[in-house]
Amino acid sequence: MNTAPRGAVAPPRTFFTSDTHFGHRLMTLLRGHAPGVTVKDDVTLEQISEHDEHIIASWNSVVARDDTVWHLGDLTLKRSEEIAGILQRLNGRLRIVLGNHDRAHPRFGERSIEEQKELLEAGIEYVCTEARITIAGNGTNRWPILLSHFPYMHDNEETGRLSKFTQWLPRDTGEVLLHGHTHAAERSQPGRPRQIHVGWDAWGRPVAEEELRHVAVLGARDRSR
């Protein structure tokens, strides 16, 4: 929401999201955009388009042209050039922390290099597999934040699910982590205040820095205990 006085220009804001999966049949089905369909192969191109249009509309309803959006992976299963038209319609300056389904991820080997180039040519500002930034905390303090597609791996269940991505998992050194990947509806987990899930299935839109601040601050305090 724009809270700037009438006639004033609102300062740019920072948003976070992940796992949009543009053009994805299964996610179109799971997210309810293919009513009456029970098998992903029966999802139509029109229904996939409806899924994508819903994301674009929700995205642009909160993100302004000059805002920054950190997308924490799994933008699409398609080649970057196939969704260039979608990227041009999304508001904001887009930076991507690659996920396991992004063809530009180094896990795909040499062919990922061309995909990275295509993302940059499509107007993406920054492409990486992990990033560190700061967000405003209490007063003039700024809290360090780690950005990764993947969550921290803490228990046996996660070890099984994430083991094939071990090389790309974030190392837990006590930082507050924003992540995607899980497709969970929950935005955080009890007992893990340093992990915040910013995925599309938890928020249904990009989430603003100020919405995450209180959670990140709690996580940073937990780190210092």
N, C-alpha and C positions, 0 to 999 in steps of 0.2 A: 504494500500500500504506500502511495506517495504522501508523505506527511509534510512536505515543504510548503511554506506559505504561498498563497496565491501569487502567481507571477514570478516566483523564484524557481530556479532550476535545481531539482533534487540532485544531490551528489551521487556518483556511481556507487552501487552496492555490489557485494560479492555473494554469489550463490553456489550451492553444491548439489549435485545429483549423480545418479549412476543407473546403469542397467535399463536404458530406454529400449534397446533392442528394436530399432527401427526395421521394418520389413520382415519381422520374425513370425512365422505361422504359429508356433507353439505359444508364444507370449500373447498373440492376438486371441487365441482360444482361452488361455488361462485368465486373461484380464477381462473376459466377458464381452468381447467384440464380435463373437461368432455365435449368436444365440441358436440353440438347437443342434449345434455341431458338437460331436463327441470325440472326433479323431482329427488330429492336426492336418492330415493330408486332405481333409474335406474343407478346410478353411479357404475361402475364395480370395482373390486379389482385391476385390472390393472391400472385404472385411479387414484385410491387412491395411489397406489404405485408410479405413475408418480408424483403426488403432493408431496409425501414425498421425493422422490429423488431430485426434484427441490429444496426443502428447504435445504436438505443436501449439495447439490452442491453450492448453494448460500452462505450458512453458511461457508463452508470450503474454499470458495474463498477469504474470508476476515479474518477469524480467524485462527491463528496458534496454534500449539499443546500446547504451554505453556501460551497462553493468558487465561484470565479469562472472562467468560461469565455469566452475571446475567440474568437469564430467569425469567421474571416477570409474570409468570403464564399462565395457560391453555396450558401446554406442550402437553397434549393428553387427550382424553376421555377414552383411553384404560388403562388396568392395566399396571403398570410399567414393569412387566416381559414380556409383549407382545411387548414392544418397546425397550427391552434391546439391541437388535442388532443395532437399529438406534442410541441409545445413545453412543455405542461403536465407531461408525463411525464419530461422531461429534467432530471436533477439539475443544480444549480448556478445561479448568477446569470449570465445570459447577456448578453453584449455583442457586437454585430455590426459588423464592418467590411465593408461591402457589396461584393459582387462583381458581375461583368457580367451574371450570370443572375438576380440578385435584383431583383424588380420594384420594390423600394423604392429602387433605385439612381437617382440623379439623371439618368443617361443616358436614362431612360425619360420624362423631362419631367415635366409637371405631375401626371400620374397617379401618379408615385412618392410624392407627398406623402401621399396617402391610405394607401398601402401602409406608409409609415413610421409613420403613426398607428396602423395595425393592429398592427404589430410592438410598439409601445410598449404598446398596450392588452392585448396578449397576455402582457405581463410582461417583455419585453426591456428591460434597464436603459439601454442606450445604443446608438445607431445612428449610424454615420458612414462616411466613405469612406477615412479614414486616421487613425491614432492614434499617439501617442508615449507610451511608458511607460518605467519602469526595472525591471530585475530585479537581484537580488543577484549581485555579482561576487565578487572575492576579499576576504576580511575584511569590512570595513564599506563597501567600495566598492559603488556601484550603477552598472550600465551602462545607458545610454540605448538603447532598442530602438524601431525603427519598425515599425508594423503596417500591412500593405497586402494586399489580395487579390492584387495583381500583383507579379511579381518586378521587379528592376531590368532595364532593357533595355541589353544590352551589345554584342551582335554582330549581324551581318546577318541571321542566321536568326531571332533574336528580333524584329528590326525588322519583318520581314514578318508574323510572327504577332501582334504586339502593336500594330501601327501604328494600328489602328482604335480603340485605347483610349488613345492618346497623352495625351489630356487628363487621364486618371486614373492614369497611371503614376507611381510614386514617384520623386522626384528623388534621385539618388544624391549625397549630401553626405558620405558616409563612415560613415553609421550602420549598425549591424547591423540587418538586415531579416528579419522573419518574414513569410512569404507563403504563398499557395495558388496556385490557377489552373492549374498545369501538369499535374496528375493524374499526375505522375511517381511511380515507385516509390522513387526516390532521395530521401533526406532532405536532402542537400546535394550540391554539385558540386565536384570538385577545382579548386583555384585560386580558389574563391569562398567563402571562409570567412565572409564577412559576410552571406551569404544562407542562410536555413534554411527549407526547405519543410516546413510543418506539416500538409499536406493529408491527408485521410482515406486516400487510396490509398498514402501512404508509411508511415503509422503504424497505421491500423486502429482508432484510438481517439484521444481527446484526449491531447495530450502535456503533461506537467507542466513547470512552469518550471524545476525543479531538473534535469530531464533535458536541458534546452537550455542550461543555464548554462555548461557548459564550452565548448560550441561558440560561444556568444555572446561569452564572454571571449576566446577565440582570435581571433574576428572583430574585437573591439574592439582587441586588441593589434595585429592586422594594420593596422587603420586608423591607428594611431599611428606606424607605421614611416615 
